């Protein structure tokens, strides 16, 4: 039924077009426990999930995360890279497109699948300068 509704909404145009619901690309349910960590990072959208295709995800090339902790709680940092960021339910991706610069907040629940979920995302100015390099964890030599 949802596929038919979405198809109908796409087929409609002009003033008769029904108001579209926010595009969350389904999203994942948040775990029932406090996250092990939460991070904010800036990046550029490499791909967006395709509605109805669970094999696709939000993929972002992100800047380094200096204070990233591994599953053992050690601050190891995370170098800049392109990685999948599954969105949590309710995270609206409808105003985003490939190439957009974004700031995203993601939480980590080690032991869950997926282990991290985007809990907030906002579009940045196209003029925002991003730096892709190596992480410099606090206390690193």
C-alpha positions as CSV (number, residue, x, y, z in Angstrom):
1,X,0.0,0.0,0.0
2,X,2.8,2.4,0.8
3,X,4.4,1.8,-2.6
4,X,1.1,2.7,-4.3
5,X,0.7,5.8,-2.2
6,X,4.3,7.0,-3.0
7,X,3.7,6.2,-6.6
8,X,0.5,8.2,-6.6
9,X,2.2,11.2,-4.9
10,X,5.0,11.2,-7.5
11,X,2.5,11.0,-10.4
12,X,0.4,13.9,-9.2
13,X,1.5,17.4,-10.1
14,X,0.4,21.0,-9.7
15,X,-2.0,22.3,-7.1
16,X,-3.7,18.9,-6.8
17,X,-0.5,17.3,-5.5
18,X,-0.9,16.0,-2.0
19,X,1.5,17.2,0.7
20,X,4.4,14.7,0.9
21,X,5.4,13.3,4.2
22,X,9.0,13.8,5.3
23,X,11.3,11.4,3.4
24,X,13.0,9.3,6.1
25,X,14.0,6.5,3.8
26,X,12.5,4.2,6.3
27,X,15.1,4.6,9.0
28,X,16.2,2.3,11.8
29,X,14.6,2.0,15.3
30,X,16.8,3.4,18.1
31,X,18.0,0.8,20.6
32,X,16.3,0.8,24.0
33,X,19.5,1.7,25.8
34,X,21.7,4.8,26.2
35,X,24.3,5.1,23.4
36,X,27.9,4.2,24.1
37,X,28.9,7.5,22.5
38,X,27.6,10.3,20.3
39,X,29.6,12.3,17.8
40,X,29.1,15.3,15.4
41,X,31.0,15.3,12.2
42,X,30.9,17.3,8.9
43,X,31.0,15.7,5.5
44,X,29.7,15.5,2.0
45,X,27.0,13.2,0.8
46,X,28.3,10.5,-1.6
47,X,25.0,8.6,-1.9
48,X,21.5,8.6,-0.5
49,X,19.4,5.6,0.3
50,X,16.9,4.5,-2.3
51,X,13.3,4.3,-1.1
52,X,12.3,0.7,-0.9
53,X,15.8,-0.7,-1.4
54,X,17.2,-1.8,2.0
55,X,20.6,-2.5,0.3
56,X,21.3,1.2,0.0
57,X,22.3,3.6,2.8
58,X,23.3,7.2,3.4
59,X,27.0,7.3,2.5
60,X,29.0,10.3,3.6
61,X,32.6,11.3,3.1
62,X,33.4,12.7,6.5
63,X,36.1,14.7,8.2
64,X,38.3,13.0,10.8
65,X,36.8,12.4,14.3
66,X,39.6,13.0,16.8
67,X,37.8,11.8,19.9
68,X,36.3,8.6,18.4
69,X,36.4,5.6,20.9
70,X,36.5,2.0,19.9
71,X,34.3,-0.7,21.4
72,X,36.7,-1.0,24.4
73,X,36.4,2.7,25.2
74,X,39.9,3.6,24.0
75,X,40.2,6.9,22.2
76,X,41.6,5.9,18.9
77,X,40.3,8.6,16.5
78,X,38.8,7.9,13.1
79,X,40.5,9.2,9.9
80,X,38.5,10.9,7.3
81,X,36.8,8.4,5.1
82,X,33.6,7.5,3.2
83,X,31.3,5.3,5.2
84,X,27.6,4.3,5.5
85,X,25.6,6.2,8.1
86,X,22.2,4.4,8.6
87,X,19.6,7.0,9.5
88,X,17.4,6.5,12.6
89,X,13.6,6.6,12.2
90,X,12.4,10.2,11.9
91,X,15.7,11.6,10.3
92,X,14.5,13.6,7.3
93,X,16.7,13.3,4.2
94,X,14.2,14.8,1.8
95,X,16.0,18.1,1.3
96,X,19.4,16.5,0.7
97,X,21.1,15.4,-2.5
98,X,24.4,13.9,-3.6
99,X,27.2,16.4,-3.1
100,X,25.5,18.4,-0.3
101,X,27.7,19.3,2.6
102,X,26.2,18.3,5.9
103,X,26.7,18.2,9.6
104,X,25.5,15.0,11.2
105,X,25.2,13.7,14.7
106,X,25.4,9.9,15.1
107,X,25.2,7.7,18.1
108,X,27.0,4.4,18.6
109,X,25.7,1.3,20.3
110,X,28.4,-1.3,20.3
111,X,27.0,-4.8,19.9
112,X,23.9,-3.7,17.9
113,X,23.4,-4.0,14.2
114,X,23.8,-1.4,12.8
115,X,26.3,-0.2,15.5
116,X,25.7,3.5,14.7
117,X,22.7,5.6,13.6
118,X,22.4,9.1,12.4
119,X,20.1,10.9,14.9
120,X,20.3,14.3,13.3
121,X,21.5,15.8,10.0
122,X,21.6,19.4,8.7
123,X,22.6,20.8,5.4
124,X,25.5,23.2,5.4
125,X,26.3,26.0,3.0
126,X,27.8,24.8,-0.3
127,X,30.7,27.3,0.6
128,X,31.6,25.3,3.7
129,X,35.2,24.1,3.5
130,X,35.8,20.6,4.6
131,X,39.2,19.0,5.5
132,X,39.8,15.3,4.9
133,X,42.8,14.0,6.8
134,X,44.1,11.9,9.6
135,X,42.6,11.9,13.1
136,X,44.6,13.4,15.9
137,X,43.2,11.7,19.0
138,X,43.9,13.7,22.3
139,X,47.0,12.3,24.0
140,X,48.3,10.8,20.7
141,X,52.1,10.9,20.3
